[in-house]
Amino acid sequence: MKIENIDGDNYYIDLDTIKSHQGYVYYWTLTDKLKPSKDGDMSTKMYLEAECGKGRQKYLSFYFYSQPMGNGNYKTDQFDNPKWVYPPPGSTSFEHLNYVCDYVN
């Protein structure tokens, strides 16, 4: 599944990683940027946990890559106690959340 935003960035969900476990859905996403971020990253992989019935998700880990499509050197950021977030309607995160929730149901 791919979404492109108005800036030309592409957002993907890795369908092979979508897993449902005890009422939660886990999945990986990839953001491929048209231009480098202010930190020089060209792509980002994120691992998320979603609670479909409540329309919320947690970002469990981030990997920031120096090259497009998750290639090159990377930095990582893990969260010990991630907080639930409610993606706003129309956002890429909202679209991803709805997609994975529909996918597992």
C-alpha positions in Angstrom: 0.0 0.0 0.0 1.4 3.4 -1.0 0.3 7.0 -0.3 2.0 10.0 -1.9 1.7 13.4 -0.2 1.6 16.8 -1.9 5.4 17.2 -1.2 6.2 14.1 -3.3 7.0 11.9 -0.2 5.9 8.3 -0.5 4.5 6.3 2.5 4.3 2.5 2.4 2.9 -0.2 4.7 4.7 -3.5 4.6 1.7 -5.8 4.2 3.8 -8.9 5.2 4.4 -7.5 8.7 0.7 -6.7 9.6 0.0 -8.9 12.6 -3.0 -9.0 15.0 -2.4 -10.1 18.6 -4.8 -9.8 21.6 -6.8 -6.9 20.2 -3.8 -5.0 18.9 -2.3 -4.7 15.4 1.4 -4.4 14.7 3.0 -3.2 11.5 5.9 -1.6 9.8 5.8 1.5 7.6 8.4 3.2 5.3 8.5 6.8 4.5 10.6 7.6 1.4 11.3 11.4 1.1 11.7 13.3 -2.1 14.2 15.7 -0.3 16.4 15.0 2.7 15.0 15.9 6.1 16.7 18.7 8.1 18.8 15.9 9.7 19.8 14.5 6.3 17.5 11.4 6.4 16.1 10.2 3.1 13.8 7.5 4.5 12.3 6.3 7.8 11.0 2.9 8.9 8.6 2.9 11.8 7.2 0.0 13.9 3.7 0.7 15.3 1.1 -0.8 17.5 -2.6 0.1 16.8 -5.8 -0.3 18.7 -8.4 -0.3 16.0 -11.5 0.1 18.1 -10.2 3.3 19.6 -8.6 4.7 16.5 -5.2 5.2 18.1 -1.6 4.0 17.7 1.8 4.0 19.4 5.1 4.5 17.7 7.3 1.7 19.1 10.6 2.4 17.1 12.0 4.5 14.4 14.9 3.9 12.0 16.2 6.9 10.1 18.2 6.1 6.9 20.6 8.1 4.9 19.4 6.7 1.6 16.0 6.2 -0.1 13.8 3.1 0.6 15.5 2.2 3.9 19.0 1.9 2.5 22.3 3.3 3.7 23.4 4.1 7.2 20.8 4.5 9.9 20.1 5.9 13.3 17.5 4.4 15.6 15.2 5.6 18.3 13.2 3.3 20.6 10.6 4.3 23.1 10.5 2.8 26.6 7.0 4.0 27.4 5.3 5.1 24.1 2.1 7.2 24.3 -1.1 6.6 22.4 -1.7 9.1 19.6 -4.9 9.7 17.7 -4.0 10.5 14.1 -6.1 13.4 12.7 -8.5 12.6 9.9 -7.0 13.0 6.4 -3.4 12.5 7.7 -1.2 9.8 6.3 -1.1 8.2 9.8 -4.9 8.1 9.8 -5.0 6.5 6.4 -2.4 3.9 7.5 -4.3 3.1 10.7 -7.6 2.6 8.8 -5.9 0.5 6.2 -4.3 -1.9 8.7 -7.5 -2.2 10.7 -9.5 -3.0 7.6 -6.8 -5.5 6.6 -7.0 -7.6 9.7 -10.9 -7.5 9.9 
